[in-house]
């Protein structure tokens, strides 16, 4: 049997990037036993974020009470990231973006068989390169570099496409009472919350297979 993993995430969640790397380790270890299909579904950490985003410093002070506390938390996440070969560069990030358009492009990439590459490119662009993925031209550049046709990306962003997928994912998140991301749904049977270690994914994979 094949395994399907739905990942509910946001591209500005560092733990989602860490969770991606850990899931990849688990699927690589499972390779040869079963095929694992991963699908990325949208979650907006900041649903009321202005379309142009806001200063990251302003956002983090509002959220955590002080810039010093934000830096402390960033350092802890960066240390974990290094163990997964992610080199977080929080000091390069000037703005916290609205992620609706990024999620729409991830949906489009799924239709083109490029979803994983586009998700990886968006995470890398934001977290390690400090690119403003709220800026539409930058966003198009990032996904084009990952292999998505520029004209398709531009056409979709000039339409309403992808918005229904965001609404559908919101409904799924409500049904599973998702309070934070990443959130993993395996074969619609088992759920895991947070950036689990590879062993947790492998145990869940085996549990699904054993239940058949």
Protein Blocks (a to p, Z undefined) as FASTA:
>chain_A
ZZdddddddfkbfklmmmmmmmmmmmmmmgojaccddddddddfblmbcfklpafklmmm
mmnopaklmmmmmmmmmmmmmmnopacdfklpmbdcdfklmmmmmmmmmmnopmmmmmmm
mmmmmmmnopafkbmklmmmmmmmnopafklmmmmmmmmehklmmmmmmmmmmmnopabd
cdddehhlaccedjddfklmmmmmmmmmmmZZ
